[in-house]
Amino acid sequence: MEGVIANFRRGRHVQTGNHMIIYLKDQTDSEKLVGKKVVWKSENGKEFTGKVASTHGNNGALRVIFERGLPGQSLGTKVQII
């Protein structure tokens, strides 16, 4: 399944580098994906792996915690949910 990185998880003053908000095309399956593995591949061939922590909001978005922080170039790109 594919998702699109929307933004970092952030508050008013703090942005968390390794927490990302991801939107899906199928909003109904978001609760079933909690605990799944997420992989983002950079243009250089590096892979960043993470885990779906929970849903985010009422529109089926996911909150994903990655092992390392993702760069700003990752915003708007696709991720694979395994």
Biopython code that builds the backbone (N, CA, C, O; Angstrom):
import numpy as np
from Bio.PDB.StructureBuilder import StructureBuilder

atoms = [
    (1, "MET", "N", (0.842, -1.168, 0.000)),
    (1, "MET", "CA", (0.000, 0.000, 0.000)),
    (1, "MET", "C", (0.892, 1.238, 0.000)),
    (1, "MET", "O", (1.960, 1.249, 0.613)),
    (2, "GLU", "N", (0.448, 2.263, -0.684)),
    (2, "GLU", "CA", (1.229, 3.491, -0.770)),
    (2, "GLU", "C", (0.559, 4.617, 0.000)),
    (2, "GLU", "O", (-0.664, 4.671, 0.130)),
    (3, "GLY", "N", (1.390, 5.504, 0.500)),
    (3, "GLY", "CA", (0.930, 6.709, 1.155)),
    (3, "GLY", "C", (1.795, 7.875, 0.725)),
    (3, "GLY", "O", (2.829, 7.692, 0.083)),
    (4, "VAL", "N", (1.363, 9.081, 1.085)),
    (4, "VAL", "CA", (2.097, 10.296, 0.737)),
    (4, "VAL", "C", (2.426, 11.035, 2.024)),
    (4, "VAL", "O", (1.558, 11.238, 2.873)),
    (5, "ILE", "N", (3.686, 11.435, 2.165)),
    (5, "ILE", "CA", (4.114, 12.180, 3.347)),
    (5, "ILE", "C", (3.553, 13.595, 3.260)),
    (5, "ILE", "O", (3.823, 14.322, 2.304)),
    (6, "ALA", "N", (2.771, 13.976, 4.264)),
    (6, "ALA", "CA", (2.141, 15.287, 4.265)),
    (6, "ALA", "C", (2.989, 16.318, 4.998)),
    (6, "ALA", "O", (3.220, 17.412, 4.484)),
    (7, "ASN", "N", (3.453, 15.974, 6.196)),
    (7, "ASN", "CA", (4.176, 16.952, 6.994)),
    (7, "ASN", "C", (4.858, 16.252, 8.162)),
    (7, "ASN", "O", (4.610, 15.077, 8.430)),
    (8, "PHE", "N", (5.713, 16.987, 8.844)),
    (8, "PHE", "CA", (6.259, 16.535, 10.109)),
    (8, "PHE", "C", (5.167, 16.643, 11.160)),
    (8, "PHE", "O", (4.230, 17.427, 11.014)),
    (9, "ARG", "N", (5.289, 15.858, 12.215)),
    (9, "ARG", "CA", (4.409, 16.059, 13.353)),
    (9, "ARG", "C", (4.926, 17.292, 14.079)),
    (9, "ARG", "O", (6.107, 17.367, 14.418)),
    (10, "ARG", "N", (4.061, 18.242, 14.315)),
    (10, "ARG", "CA", (4.526, 19.501, 14.884)),
    (10, "ARG", "C", (3.472, 20.111, 15.780)),
    (10, "ARG", "O", (2.282, 19.801, 15.716)),
    (11, "GLY", "N", (3.973, 20.984, 16.606)),
    (11, "GLY", "CA", (3.121, 21.783, 17.458)),
    (11, "GLY", "C", (3.335, 23.243, 17.108)),
    (11, "GLY", "O", (3.798, 23.568, 16.014)),
    (12, "ARG", "N", (3.006, 24.095, 18.012)),
    (12, "ARG", "CA", (3.148, 25.521, 17.750)),
    (12, "ARG", "C", (4.613, 25.949, 17.723)),
    (12, "ARG", "O", (4.999, 26.801, 16.922)),
    (13, "HIS", "N", (5.423, 25.362, 18.591)),
    (13, "HIS", "CA", (6.812, 25.783, 18.712)),
    (13, "HIS", "C", (7.826, 24.712, 18.335)),
    (13, "HIS", "O", (8.986, 25.034, 18.081)),
    (14, "VAL", "N", (7.419, 23.448, 18.294)),
    (14, "VAL", "CA", (8.365, 22.349, 18.132)),
    (14, "VAL", "C", (7.968, 21.484, 16.938)),
    (14, "VAL", "O", (6.794, 21.161, 16.759)),
    (15, "GLN", "N", (8.952, 21.113, 16.124)),
    (15, "GLN", "CA", (8.754, 20.173, 15.023)),
    (15, "GLN", "C", (9.561, 18.928, 15.327)),
    (15, "GLN", "O", (10.755, 19.018, 15.613)),
    (16, "THR", "N", (8.926, 17.765, 15.270)),
    (16, "THR", "CA", (9.596, 16.513, 15.567)),
    (16, "THR", "C", (10.100, 15.900, 14.275)),
    (16, "THR", "O", (9.305, 15.612, 13.380)),
    (17, "GLY", "N", (11.403, 15.697, 14.159)),
    (17, "GLY", "CA", (12.023, 15.300, 12.898)),
    (17, "GLY", "C", (11.751, 13.881, 12.463)),
    (17, "GLY", "O", (11.746, 13.603, 11.264)),
    (18, "ASN", "N", (11.523, 12.967, 13.401)),
    (18, "ASN", "CA", (11.327, 11.584, 13.002)),
    (18, "ASN", "C", (9.870, 11.130, 13.074)),
    (18, "ASN", "O", (9.588, 9.951, 12.863)),
    (19, "HIS", "N", (8.952, 12.028, 13.363)),
    (19, "HIS", "CA", (7.522, 11.724, 13.347)),
    (19, "HIS", "C", (6.922, 12.381, 12.111)),
    (19, "HIS", "O", (7.081, 13.584, 11.904)),
    (20, "MET", "N", (6.224, 11.584, 11.279)),
    (20, "MET", "CA", (5.648, 12.107, 10.045)),
    (20, "MET", "C", (4.158, 11.807, 10.003)),
    (20, "MET", "O", (3.693, 10.818, 10.569)),
    (21, "ILE", "N", (3.415, 12.680, 9.320)),
    (21, "ILE", "CA", (1.995, 12.471, 9.066)),
    (21, "ILE", "C", (1.873, 12.005, 7.620)),
    (21, "ILE", "O", (2.384, 12.656, 6.709)),
    (22, "ILE", "N", (1.199, 10.881, 7.412)),
    (22, "ILE", "CA", (1.078, 10.282, 6.088)),
    (22, "ILE", "C", (-0.395, 10.124, 5.748)),
    (22, "ILE", "O", (-1.183, 9.642, 6.562)),
    (23, "TYR", "N", (-0.765, 10.536, 4.524)),
    (23, "TYR", "CA", (-2.131, 10.379, 4.042)),
    (23, "TYR", "C", (-2.222, 9.186, 3.107)),
    (23, "TYR", "O", (-1.289, 8.895, 2.359)),
    (24, "LEU", "N", (-3.366, 8.493, 3.160)),
    (24, "LEU", "CA", (-3.624, 7.333, 2.321)),
    (24, "LEU", "C", (-4.748, 7.649, 1.345)),
    (24, "LEU", "O", (-5.533, 8.573, 1.559)),
    (25, "LYS", "N", (-4.813, 6.863, 0.263)),
    (25, "LYS", "CA", (-5.940, 6.991, -0.654)),
    (25, "LYS", "C", (-7.178, 6.339, -0.072)),
    (25, "LYS", "O", (-8.276, 6.884, -0.183)),
    (26, "ASP", "N", (-7.014, 5.173, 0.551)),
    (26, "ASP", "CA", (-8.125, 4.463, 1.196)),
    (26, "ASP", "C", (-8.148, 4.833, 2.666)),
    (26, "ASP", "O", (-7.287, 4.404, 3.434)),
    (27, "GLN", "N", (-9.126, 5.623, 3.056)),
    (27, "GLN", "CA", (-9.168, 6.118, 4.425)),
    (27, "GLN", "C", (-9.739, 5.097, 5.392)),
    (27, "GLN", "O", (-9.521, 5.207, 6.599)),
    (28, "THR", "N", (-10.465, 4.107, 4.891)),
    (28, "THR", "CA", (-11.123, 3.162, 5.785)),
    (28, "THR", "C", (-10.154, 2.164, 6.409)),
    (28, "THR", "O", (-10.454, 1.600, 7.462)),
    (29, "ASP", "N", (-9.002, 1.933, 5.787)),
    (29, "ASP", "CA", (-8.073, 0.920, 6.266)),
    (29, "ASP", "C", (-7.035, 1.451, 7.241)),
    (29, "ASP", "O", (-6.128, 0.709, 7.619)),
    (30, "SER", "N", (-7.133, 2.691, 7.658)),
    (30, "SER", "CA", (-6.056, 3.287, 8.448)),
    (30, "SER", "C", (-5.918, 2.643, 9.825)),
    (30, "SER", "O", (-4.797, 2.509, 10.316)),
    (31, "GLU", "N", (-7.000, 2.246, 10.458)),
    (31, "GLU", "CA", (-6.898, 1.649, 11.791)),
    (31, "GLU", "C", (-6.264, 0.269, 11.738)),
    (31, "GLU", "O", (-5.656, -0.165, 12.717)),
    (32, "LYS", "N", (-6.391, -0.430, 10.615)),
    (32, "LYS", "CA", (-5.814, -1.763, 10.490)),
    (32, "LYS", "C", (-4.302, -1.724, 10.259)),
    (32, "LYS", "O", (-3.629, -2.743, 10.420)),
    (33, "LEU", "N", (-3.768, -0.574, 9.888)),
    (33, "LEU", "CA", (-2.353, -0.459, 9.554)),
    (33, "LEU", "C", (-1.460, -0.120, 10.740)),
    (33, "LEU", "O", (-0.241, -0.043, 10.585)),
    (34, "VAL", "N", (-2.036, 0.083, 11.916)),
    (34, "VAL", "CA", (-1.226, 0.419, 13.091)),
    (34, "VAL", "C", (-0.303, -0.749, 13.416)),
    (34, "VAL", "O", (-0.755, -1.885, 13.563)),
    (35, "GLY", "N", (0.987, -0.465, 13.526)),
    (35, "GLY", "CA", (1.995, -1.478, 13.803)),
    (35, "GLY", "C", (2.729, -1.969, 12.567)),
    (35, "GLY", "O", (3.692, -2.725, 12.693)),
    (36, "LYS", "N", (2.304, -1.562, 11.374)),
    (36, "LYS", "CA", (2.950, -1.999, 10.132)),
    (36, "LYS", "C", (4.248, -1.236, 9.899)),
    (36, "LYS", "O", (4.484, -0.186, 10.497)),
    (37, "LYS", "N", (5.079, -1.779, 9.024)),
    (37, "LYS", "CA", (6.366, -1.179, 8.692)),
    (37, "LYS", "C", (6.192, -0.225, 7.516)),
    (37, "LYS", "O", (5.418, -0.495, 6.597)),
    (38, "VAL", "N", (6.917, 0.894, 7.551)),
    (38, "VAL", "CA", (6.864, 1.906, 6.496)),
    (38, "VAL", "C", (8.289, 2.131, 5.989)),
    (38, "VAL", "O", (9.225, 2.236, 6.783)),
    (39, "VAL", "N", (8.453, 2.206, 4.655)),
    (39, "VAL", "CA", (9.777, 2.394, 4.048)),
    (39, "VAL", "C", (9.712, 3.586, 3.105)),
    (39, "VAL", "O", (8.828, 3.668, 2.252)),
    (40, "TRP", "N", (10.662, 4.517, 3.267)),
    (40, "TRP", "CA", (10.838, 5.643, 2.347)),
    (40, "TRP", "C", (12.215, 5.527, 1.727)),
    (40, "TRP", "O", (13.211, 5.385, 2.436)),
    (41, "LYS", "N", (12.274, 5.588, 0.400)),
    (41, "LYS", "CA", (13.543, 5.485, -0.309)),
    (41, "LYS", "C", (13.927, 6.849, -0.849)),
    (41, "LYS", "O", (13.124, 7.520, -1.497)),
    (42, "SER", "N", (15.170, 7.260, -0.578)),
    (42, "SER", "CA", (15.652, 8.546, -1.061)),
    (42, "SER", "C", (16.147, 8.409, -2.491)),
    (42, "SER", "O", (16.230, 7.300, -3.021)),
    (43, "GLU", "N", (16.474, 9.529, -3.115)),
    (43, "GLU", "CA", (16.997, 9.512, -4.476)),
    (43, "GLU", "C", (18.377, 8.867, -4.534)),
    (43, "GLU", "O", (18.764, 8.330, -5.572)),
    (44, "ASN", "N", (19.119, 8.914, -3.439)),
    (44, "ASN", "CA", (20.456, 8.322, -3.380)),
    (44, "ASN", "C", (20.426, 6.824, -3.148)),
    (44, "ASN", "O", (21.468, 6.172, -3.205)),
    (45, "GLY", "N", (19.248, 6.261, -2.888)),
    (45, "GLY", "CA", (19.136, 4.832, -2.644)),
    (45, "GLY", "C", (19.079, 4.445, -1.181)),
    (45, "GLY", "O", (18.996, 3.258, -0.865)),
    (46, "LYS", "N", (19.121, 5.411, -0.283)),
    (46, "LYS", "CA", (19.026, 5.103, 1.136)),
    (46, "LYS", "C", (17.580, 4.783, 1.494)),
    (46, "LYS", "O", (16.641, 5.339, 0.925)),
    (47, "GLU", "N", (17.428, 3.879, 2.444)),
    (47, "GLU", "CA", (16.096, 3.510, 2.915)),
    (47, "GLU", "C", (15.940, 3.925, 4.365)),
    (47, "GLU", "O", (16.805, 3.658, 5.199)),
    (48, "PHE", "N", (14.837, 4.574, 4.650)),
    (48, "PHE", "CA", (14.482, 4.958, 6.005)),
    (48, "PHE", "C", (13.258, 4.143, 6.392)),
    (48, "PHE", "O", (12.242, 4.166, 5.698)),
    (49, "THR", "N", (13.360, 3.421, 7.506)),
    (49, "THR", "CA", (12.252, 2.581, 7.932)),
    (49, "THR", "C", (11.595, 3.173, 9.168)),
    (49, "THR", "O", (12.237, 3.840, 9.979)),
    (50, "GLY", "N", (10.320, 2.918, 9.289)),
    (50, "GLY", "CA", (9.567, 3.398, 10.424)),
    (50, "GLY", "C", (8.419, 2.466, 10.729)),
    (50, "GLY", "O", (8.259, 1.422, 10.098)),
    (51, "LYS", "N", (7.624, 2.856, 11.703)),
    (51, "LYS", "CA", (6.514, 2.042, 12.162)),
    (51, "LYS", "C", (5.295, 2.928, 12.360)),
    (51, "LYS", "O", (5.408, 4.038, 12.881)),
    (52, "VAL", "N", (4.134, 2.445, 11.948)),
    (52, "VAL", "CA", (2.898, 3.198, 12.116)),
    (52, "VAL", "C", (2.536, 3.177, 13.596)),
    (52, "VAL", "O", (2.334, 2.110, 14.177)),
    (53, "ALA", "N", (2.454, 4.363, 14.205)),
    (53, "ALA", "CA", (2.188, 4.457, 15.635)),
    (53, "ALA", "C", (0.691, 4.530, 15.919)),
    (53, "ALA", "O", (0.195, 3.853, 16.820)),
    (54, "SER", "N", (-0.033, 5.357, 15.146)),
    (54, "SER", "CA", (-1.459, 5.522, 15.383)),
    (54, "SER", "C", (-2.080, 6.254, 14.205)),
    (54, "SER", "O", (-1.392, 6.672, 13.275)),
    (55, "THR", "N", (-3.394, 6.396, 14.269)),
    (55, "THR", "CA", (-4.071, 7.225, 13.280)),
    (55, "THR", "C", (-3.943, 8.677, 13.702)),
    (55, "THR", "O", (-3.588, 8.976, 14.842)),
    (56, "HIS", "N", (-4.236, 9.576, 12.770)),
    (56, "HIS", "CA", (-4.104, 11.006, 13.046)),
    (56, "HIS", "C", (-5.322, 11.712, 12.471)),
    (56, "HIS", "O", (-5.497, 11.772, 11.254)),
    (57, "GLY", "N", (-6.154, 12.240, 13.341)),
    (57, "GLY", "CA", (-7.323, 12.970, 12.883)),
    (57, "GLY", "C", (-8.459, 12.053, 12.459)),
    (57, "GLY", "O", (-8.429, 10.847, 12.708)),
    (58, "ASN", "N", (-9.466, 12.643, 11.814)),
    (58, "ASN", "CA", (-10.656, 11.904, 11.425)),
    (58, "ASN", "C", (-10.696, 11.544, 9.947)),
    (58, "ASN", "O", (-11.666, 10.930, 9.502)),
    (59, "ASN", "N", (-9.678, 11.904, 9.173)),
    (59, "ASN", "CA", (-9.705, 11.673, 7.736)),
    (59, "ASN", "C", (-8.808, 10.530, 7.293)),
    (59, "ASN", "O", (-8.511, 10.416, 6.103)),
    (60, "GLY", "N", (-8.371, 9.689, 8.204)),
    (60, "GLY", "CA", (-7.614, 8.498, 7.838)),
    (60, "GLY", "C", (-6.124, 8.684, 7.690)),
    (60, "GLY", "O", (-5.472, 7.840, 7.076)),
    (61, "ALA", "N", (-5.555, 9.745, 8.220)),
    (61, "ALA", "CA", (-4.103, 9.934, 8.163)),
    (61, "ALA", "C", (-3.435, 9.051, 9.214)),
    (61, "ALA", "O", (-4.069, 8.618, 10.176)),
    (62, "LEU", "N", (-2.147, 8.794, 9.012)),
    (62, "LEU", "CA", (-1.374, 7.966, 9.930)),
    (62, "LEU", "C", (-0.229, 8.760, 10.517)),
    (62, "LEU", "O", (0.314, 9.655, 9.869)),
    (63, "ARG", "N", (0.140, 8.430, 11.752)),
    (63, "ARG", "CA", (1.323, 8.998, 12.378)),
    (63, "ARG", "C", (2.381, 7.920, 12.408)),
    (63, "ARG", "O", (2.176, 6.859, 12.996)),
    (64, "VAL", "N", (3.525, 8.187, 11.772)),
    (64, "VAL", "CA", (4.595, 7.200, 11.629)),
    (64, "VAL", "C", (5.834, 7.705, 12.352)),
    (64, "VAL", "O", (6.214, 8.868, 12.213)),
    (65, "ILE", "N", (6.462, 6.825, 13.123)),
    (65, "ILE", "CA", (7.708, 7.145, 13.813)),
    (65, "ILE", "C", (8.838, 6.435, 13.079)),
    (65, "ILE", "O", (8.873, 5.205, 13.032)),
    (66, "PHE", "N", (9.758, 7.201, 12.507)),
    (66, "PHE", "CA", (10.901, 6.648, 11.797)),
    (66, "PHE", "C", (12.081, 6.514, 12.753)),
    (66, "PHE", "O", (12.141, 7.187, 13.782)),
    (67, "GLU", "N", (13.023, 5.633, 12.400)),
    (67, "GLU", "CA", (14.207, 5.427, 13.239)),
    (67, "GLU", "C", (15.086, 6.672, 13.245)),
    (67, "GLU", "O", (15.600, 7.077, 14.288)),
    (68, "ARG", "N", (15.253, 7.272, 12.074)),
    (68, "ARG", "CA", (16.023, 8.511, 11.940)),
    (68, "ARG", "C", (15.105, 9.564, 11.359)),
    (68, "ARG", "O", (14.077, 9.245, 10.762)),
    (69, "GLY", "N", (15.479, 10.818, 11.537)),
    (69, "GLY", "CA", (14.686, 11.904, 10.988)),
    (69, "GLY", "C", (14.786, 11.953, 9.473)),
    (69, "GLY", "O", (15.845, 11.686, 8.904)),
    (70, "LEU", "N", (13.685, 12.295, 8.824)),
    (70, "LEU", "CA", (13.662, 12.398, 7.372)),
    (70, "LEU", "C", (14.014, 13.819, 6.954)),
    (70, "LEU", "O", (13.733, 14.768, 7.687)),
    (71, "PRO", "N", (14.628, 13.974, 5.780)),
    (71, "PRO", "CA", (14.949, 15.322, 5.299)),
    (71, "PRO", "C", (13.693, 16.022, 4.789)),
    (71, "PRO", "O", (12.661, 15.386, 4.576)),
    (72, "GLY", "N", (13.787, 17.309, 4.600)),
    (72, "GLY", "CA", (12.667, 18.090, 4.107)),
    (72, "GLY", "C", (12.264, 17.723, 2.693)),
    (72, "GLY", "O", (11.124, 17.967, 2.298)),
    (73, "GLN", "N", (13.183, 17.135, 1.909)),
    (73, "GLN", "CA", (12.867, 16.715, 0.549)),
    (73, "GLN", "C", (11.870, 15.565, 0.524)),
    (73, "GLN", "O", (11.318, 15.260, -0.534)),
    (74, "SER", "N", (11.629, 14.931, 1.644)),
    (74, "SER", "CA", (10.700, 13.804, 1.674)),
    (74, "SER", "C", (9.243, 14.250, 1.641)),
    (74, "SER", "O", (8.366, 13.438, 1.344)),
    (75, "LEU", "N", (8.964, 15.501, 1.934)),
    (75, "LEU", "CA", (7.587, 15.987, 1.956)),
    (75, "LEU", "C", (6.976, 15.892, 0.554)),
    (75, "LEU", "O", (7.558, 16.357, -0.426)),
    (76, "GLY", "N", (5.805, 15.288, 0.484)),
    (76, "GLY", "CA", (5.114, 15.142, -0.794)),
    (76, "GLY", "C", (5.497, 13.916, -1.578)),
    (76, "GLY", "O", (4.946, 13.694, -2.657)),
    (77, "THR", "N", (6.424, 13.098, -1.084)),
    (77, "THR", "CA", (6.847, 11.900, -1.800)),
    (77, "THR", "C", (6.100, 10.678, -1.260)),
    (77, "THR", "O", (5.433, 10.749, -0.228)),
    (78, "LYS", "N", (6.222, 9.565, -1.971)),
    (78, "LYS", "CA", (5.498, 8.364, -1.631)),
    (78, "LYS", "C", (6.302, 7.469, -0.695)),
    (78, "LYS", "O", (7.532, 7.448, -0.728)),
    (79, "VAL", "N", (5.575, 6.732, 0.140)),
    (79, "VAL", "CA", (6.158, 5.728, 1.022)),
    (79, "VAL", "C", (5.431, 4.410, 0.789)),
    (79, "VAL", "O", (4.283, 4.395, 0.346)),
    (80, "GLN", "N", (6.101, 3.318, 1.087)),
    (80, "GLN", "CA", (5.515, 1.993, 0.991)),
    (80, "GLN", "C", (5.166, 1.502, 2.393)),
    (80, "GLN", "O", (6.003, 1.540, 3.295)),
    (81, "ILE", "N", (3.929, 1.041, 2.573)),
    (81, "ILE", "CA", (3.502, 0.461, 3.839)),
    (81, "ILE", "C", (3.428, -1.045, 3.635)),
    (81, "ILE", "O", (2.656, -1.539, 2.813)),
    (82, "ILE", "N", (4.238, -1.761, 4.393)),
    (82, "ILE", "CA", (4.374, -3.219, 4.206)),
    (82, "ILE", "C", (3.604, -3.947, 5.296)),
    (82, "ILE", "O", (3.588, -5.177, 5.324)),
]
sb = StructureBuilder()
sb.init_structure("model")
sb.init_model(0)
sb.init_chain("A")
sb.init_seg("    ")
for serial, (resi, resn, name, xyz) in enumerate(atoms, 1):
    if name == "N":
        sb.init_residue(resn, " ", resi, " ")
    sb.init_atom(name, np.array(xyz, "f"), 0.0, 1.0, " ", f" {name:<3s}", serial, name[0])
structure = sb.get_structure()
